[in-house]
Amino acid sequence: MSTLRLSFFAGAVLCFASLAIAYFYMERHLLLEPCPLCILDRIVVFVMGCAFLLSAFSGTYRRKVLWSVNLLALALGFVFAGRHVWQQYQPVSESANCLSDGAVAANFTEVIRRAFGAEGDCGAIYWEFLGLSIPELVLILFGVFSVLLAAQLVWLRK
């Protein structure tokens, strides 16, 4: 198995493992309710996982297209997770609105119906690991994905 194909499998495993941890451990075991930004992060990670998995079984041209999809998803992921971290550092009175300032929400179908009806508070920190909140850990995850995508770009150009 080539290094490039292995890297696509590794990306897919990392995506789906992180989704499993979020759902089975954090949501089902710890009973943490995801907020709208958490749901959007999960959607981004799912899309990336699917693109990684499809890339492992695709030809060169399709891999480049799927790599581009992952790059776009990664950018969105950084925006969502960065917004979430920023939200957590705001005073409590200013952190109530998770997704936007209100005017934008009305225009974008109320930001996808408040990210599929999630109920959690984006500004609250309910759980930490090594002193990092969940959105900060997701930012680190996206950092790992960016390193993986950079390595894949080098391998795709060969």
Summary of the structure (lengths in Angstrom):
residues: 158
radius of gyration: 16.7
end to end distance: 16.2
largest distance: 53.3
contacts: 474
relative contact order: 0.17
helix: 75%
strand: 3%
